[in-house]
Amino acid sequence: MEARHRVRAAALELFAERGFHGTGIRDLAQRAGLSTATLYHYMGTKEELLAEIMRSSMDLLLQAATRVGVQGAAVDRVTRLVHVHVLAHAARPLHTRVVDDELRALSPPLRVEIIGLRDRYERLWQAAITDGVADGVFHLRASDVARRALLEMCSGVARWYRPDGPLSVEQMAARYTELALNLLGVAGPVPDLDTAIARDAHRLVAELWPEDAA
């Protein structure tokens, strides 16, 4: 494995396990199998390494959401967004933990940058929900609260999902979609899930988040 990749993988693991402030430079060097001097050559500062992990994670989510959540009917857009979010967070739980838990460790300029990426991502969800309400498909009083609830719910899979559990990740994404549409107040039975949507979401996640990527 390339040294730079080993440093990033080590940082991701340690930041998720111990937190940013609980991870020392010697810890990073030891986990990456490098000397401290070599580590500095590849990482810059520890904060820059944290910001790089967060930036990359949010950039990929934003890219995926832009590809699936901009066009089409509101129900289809929410379905795609839920599938991509659940699949990505189940596949990369360490990234979720670092992005969610270590934002406060960044200095103000970097924190503002990462929050800006997160806000752009959430606006795509908000637009789909708002359009569904305007079209009379979704029925709820506070669309912004619904957006926050959906994102918290879908991100939670990173905390508990196990591949050897009773549901495959695709089945779990389908169940989460049912919950999401119910939460949004879709009248009557939840529409049958389009298997093409699930298949496309799975393909997109595999493309953007390959298994060997740190």
N, C-alpha and C positions, 0 to 999 in steps of 0.2 A: 504494500500500500504506500502511495506517495506520502512523504513526510507531512506536507501541508494538510492532506486529507486526514492523516492520523491525528494531527493536532486538533483539527475541528471535531473529529469523532470523540476524542478524549474530552474536549471541553463540553460537548453536548452531554455526554454521560455524567460527567462530574457536576456540571451546573444543575442537571436534573436530580442527581442524588443528594448533593450537599448544599446546593444553592451557590450563587455567585460569590458571596462573601465567605462562604465556608470552603471555597476551593483555592488552594495556594498554587503558586507557580511550580513548586517542586511536585505537587500532586499532578499537575498537568504534564510535566516533563516525564514523570514516572509512568503515567498511564499511556502516554504516547510513545514511550520507549526511546526518548531522546534526552540529550543533555540539556541543562537549563540554557546554556548559551545558544545551542541550536534551536531550542524552542522559541526564543525571542526573535530569531531570524525569520521564523515562519508565521508568528502570530501577531506581531506588533504589541499592543497593550492588551491586557485581559479584557478591558471594557470594549475595545474594538472587536475582539473575538466574539463576545456576547452579542454585540450589535449586529455583527455579520450573520450570526445564526438566526437572530430574530428577523432581520431584514430579508434574508433568503426565504424563510418560512412564510412571511407575510406576502412577499412578492409572488410566490408560487400560488398561494391561496387566491390572491387577487387575480392572477392570470387565469386560473381555473374558473373562478366565478364569472369573470368577464366573458369567457367562452361559452358558459352554459346558462347564465342568468340574465342576459340582456334582452333577448328576443323571444317571442312566443307568448302564449297565454300565461297568465299569472300562476295558475295551478302547475303548469309544466315547469315554469321557471323555479318555483319554490321546490318542486320535486327534485329537479336537477341540483339545485343548491344544497339541499339536505343530503342527497346521495354523495356528492363530492365532499362535503364537509365531514360527514360521518366516516366515509372510506379513508379520507386523508388523515383524520385524527386517530382512527383505529390503527392505521399503518405506521404512524409516527408519533407515538405517545410522548417520547422524550421532548420533542420539539414543542408540543402543546404545553408540557409542564414548564419548560424554560420561558416560553413566550408569555404564558399566563402569570407565572409567579415571580419573574425576575425583572419585570419592567421598571420597577422602582429603583433597581440597582444602577440604571443608566443615568448619566448626567443629563441636565435639562435639554440641551440641543438634540442629543440622540433620542431621548425619550419622546420629544415632540415629533421627530421623524417617524418613529415606529408607530406612535399613536395615529399619525396621519395616514399611514398605510392601513392600519386597522379600520379607521373611519371610512376610508374609500371602499374597503371590502364590505363593511356593514351597510353602506349606502346602497349597494346592489341588492341586498336582502330587503332593505326598507322600500326600495322602488318597486320590487315585485309585490310586496305586501300592500303598499299603497295603491298600486294599480288594481290589485284584486278587490280591494274595498271599493274603489271607484267603479269597477265593473259589476259590483253586486255579487261577486263570487265569495268573498271573505266577509265575515260578519263579526266585528269586534269594535270595542270602544277606544282602545289605545293601541294603535299600531306600533308605536315605538316600544311600548312595554312588551308586546308580542314578539317583536324582533329580538329584544334582549333575552326573553325567556327561551326562544327557539335556539339561539346561539349557545346559551348556557347548557341547554339540554343536549344539543348535538355534540358540543365539545366534551361533555362528560364521558363519552365512550373511551376517551384516552385514559381515563382513570381506572376503568374496571374491565374493559373488553379483553378477552383472551381467545386466541384463534382456536383453541381446543374446547371451547364452550359449546353449548347446545345449538347455537345459531351461527351460520356462516356470516361473514361481514356483509355480504350482499343481502341476506335475509334480514339482518339487523337494520341495514339502511332502509329497507322497505318498511319495516315496522316503525321506524322513526318518521318516515314520510307520512304514514297514517296518523301518528300522533301529532305531527306538525299541522296537517290539514284539519284535523279535529280542533286543535287549539285555535286555528284561524277561523273557525266557525263555518267551515264548508257545510252547506245545507244538505241534508240527506246522506245516503251512504257515500263513503269515500270512493272516488273513482278508482277503477282497476288500474294498478300500476303498469305502466308501459315497460315491458321488458327491454325494449330498445334503449330507453332512458337509462335503466340500470346498467346495461351493457356498455353504453357510451361513457357513463360516469366511471365505471371500473377501468375502461381503457385509458381514459384521460388521467386518472390518478396513477396508473401504472407508468404512463408516459412521463408525467411530471415528477413523480416520486419513486424512482427506481429503488429496488430493495437494497442495493449496495451504496446508496447515497447517504452521506452523513447529514 
